[in-house]
Amino acid sequence: MNVVPPAARGFRQCLAALVAAYNKPMETAESRSEAPFATDRAALLRRLQWTLPAHGLLSAEEDLRPYECDGLTAWRQLPLAVCLPENEGQVIDVLRCCHQLGVPVVARGAGTGLSGGAMPHAEGVVLSLARLNKILRLDPTARLAVVQPGVRNLAVSEAAAAFGLYYAPDPSSQIACTLGGNVAENSGGVHCLKYGLTVHNVLRLRVVSIEGEVFEIGSAAPDAPGYDLLALLIGSEGMLGVVSEITVKLTPKPELARVAMASFADVGQAGAAVAAIIAAGIIPAGLEMMDKAATAAVEPFVQAGYDLEAAAILLCESDGAPEEVAEEMARITAVLTAAGAGEVRVSQSEAERLRFWAGRKAAFPAVGRITPDYYCMDGTIPRKRLAEMLTAIAALERQYGLRCANVFHAGDGNLHPLIMYDASQPGEWDKAEAFGAEILELSVALGGSITGEHGVGIEKINQMCVQYATPELETFHRLKAAFDEGGLLNPGKAVPSLHRCAEYGRMHVHRGELKFPQLERF
């Protein structure tokens, strides 16, 4: 069955293919997801040599080693080959070749992902899009940019700065991460509360299917006809198609921005302050929390001026016209003070504002300076339950004998606990992994999700069994089959088989309710 929806066949044919795949028996998708691949490496390399220039194909072990993992270094796997296409035509040729030979394909951007989404398949190829790195068009009048997937996140804002515009999503890795990777994981950043995630800032995608057919979804217009397939493709972790071109919307740079930094003697007060700000009808440009362990790691590294005695600090930014910022910052300061902040400092210059944010954005490398290894988690919970989560994490620190620094996109409840361990010590990685799994499953129990912006990849595939019930997982498999019937695009990632969930055995249904017995002690 050829169910890929190319533009030439039109939107109705696309929907018909999706419906047909959805109505197929579930056993087909299950057996396909677990079927082993057996690739003839010699035949594959011969075909790829016809497809790519000599400098566009890597096959020697020393050349493959840099691609064995992404930012989640605990899991590693060498691919059979790495393809480095320089244009869409070469992407199409590589995908057609792999489809004909039945070879798995893992698309890769800058490799900054933290969930193992770009870890290679042992019987497949890595399709690196790093050389598709051109900004094709920047239209300041329409406030949009058309870019290739290998363009760095920050490069878009740098190119748009001359027109008083920027690209709003700003993950901590924005100096290195690419737009293609941002689309794959639906990345956010410290300003996503007001300006949205990647899905809210992408207008159109040009995508190549596993069969090498090109289709487009979305539009540069305010809306596009039919169902919103942009929301399906963005965050799909390279499992449905390979993005070859992205149209993003650009945002006018605000006239002024100020940050309030508030210190709290208790993390519960800080969590309550977050809820109070939102309840007051204030939507800050950014609202971030760091606990004492995080500020202790960051301050010597960045010298941001953080209060090292505080149990937690909040960073709350207002931007807009000067009068608007002054009025909103007064409201923010009043709310923070009423919530129990011991001190509230407001940035008095752009340099000071950037210094406050530099500490938050440097949290990950700062923690890396004080521990041999750390495991960065990513879950979301309701804002009002931040204090409960921090209390539970403190209990888990004692249980596992590991330290944990906590940084949060507090405005949308997105957690980034950094579990510190030493991989050279036997058993410490196993403890860190179990610690992280408990955080993710507690996130679900508290009414949240196992991921906010890092994706599922291989890291959280077991926790998908906790987050979703069987009918939902079946739907995911059917959607996957509609775009990639052979299961060749990024196999083994994100969506677990039902057999895997049964083996994991961490969820069960009692009287119609999903139960989490391992979390009842919290």
HELIX and SHEET records of a PDB file:
HELIX    1   1 ALA A    7  ARG A    9  5                                   3    
HELIX    2   2 GLY A   10  TYR A   22  1                                  13    
HELIX    3   3 MET A   26  GLU A   34  1                                   9    
HELIX    4   4 ARG A   41  THR A   51  1                                  11    
HELIX    5   5 ALA A   54  GLY A   56  5                                   3    
HELIX    6   6 GLU A   61  LEU A   64  1                                   4    
HELIX    7   7 ARG A   65  TYR A   67  5                                   3    
HELIX    8   8 GLU A   88  LEU A  101  1                                  14    
HELIX    9   9 ASN A  153  ALA A  160  1                                   8    
HELIX   10  10 ALA A  161  PHE A  163  5                                   3    
HELIX   11  11 LEU A  179  GLU A  185  1                                   7    
HELIX   12  12 CYS A  192  TYR A  195  1                                   4    
HELIX   13  13 THR A  198  HIS A  200  5                                   3    
HELIX   14  14 LEU A  230  LEU A  233  1                                   4    
HELIX   15  15 VAL A  267  ALA A  279  1                                  13    
HELIX   16  16 LYS A  292  VAL A  302  1                                  11    
HELIX   17  17 PRO A  322  ALA A  338  1                                  17    
HELIX   18  18 GLU A  350  LYS A  361  1                                  12    
HELIX   19  19 ALA A  363  GLY A  368  1                                   6    
HELIX   20  20 ARG A  383  ARG A  385  5                                   3    
HELIX   21  21 LEU A  386  TYR A  400  1                                  15    
HELIX   22  22 ALA A  410  ASP A  412  5                                   3    
HELIX   23  23 GLU A  428  ALA A  445  1                                  18    
HELIX   24  24 MET A  464  GLN A  467  1                                   4    
HELIX   25  25 THR A  470  PHE A  483  1                                  14    
HELIX   26  26 LEU A  498  TYR A  504  1                                   7    
HELIX   27  27 PRO A  517  LEU A  519  5                                   3    
SHEET    1   A 4 LEU A  57  LEU A  58  0                                        
SHEET    2   A 4 ALA A  81  CYS A  83 -1                                        
SHEET    3   A 4 VAL A 125  SER A 128  1                                        
SHEET    4   A 4 VAL A 105  ARG A 108  1                                        
SHEET    1   B 5 ILE A 135  ASP A 139  0                                        
SHEET    2   B 5 LEU A 144  VAL A 147 -1                                        
SHEET    3   B 5 VAL A 242  LYS A 249 -1                                        
SHEET    4   B 5 VAL A 202  VAL A 208 -1                                        
SHEET    5   B 5 VAL A 214  GLY A 218 -1                                        
SHEET    1   C 2 LEU A 165  TYR A 166  0                                        
SHEET    2   C 2 THR A 251  PRO A 252 -1                                        
SHEET    1   D 7 GLU A 343  VAL A 346  0                                        
SHEET    2   D 7 LEU A 256  PHE A 264 -1                                        
SHEET    3   D 7 ALA A 312  GLY A 320 -1                                        
SHEET    4   D 7 GLY A 286  ASP A 291 -1                                        
SHEET    5   D 7 CYS A 404  HIS A 409 -1                                        
SHEET    6   D 7 ASN A 414  TYR A 421 -1                                        
SHEET    7   D 7 ASP A 373  CYS A 376 -1                                        
SHEET    1   E 7 GLU A 343  VAL A 346  0                                        
SHEET    2   E 7 LEU A 256  PHE A 264 -1                                        
SHEET    3   E 7 ALA A 312  GLY A 320 -1                                        
SHEET    4   E 7 GLY A 286  ASP A 291 -1                                        
SHEET    5   E 7 CYS A 404  HIS A 409 -1                                        
SHEET    6   E 7 ASN A 414  TYR A 421 -1                                        
SHEET    7   E 7 GLY A 379  THR A 380 -1                                        
SHEET    1   F 2 HIS A 508  HIS A 510  0                                        
SHEET    2   F 2 GLU A 513  LYS A 515 -1                                        
END                                                                             
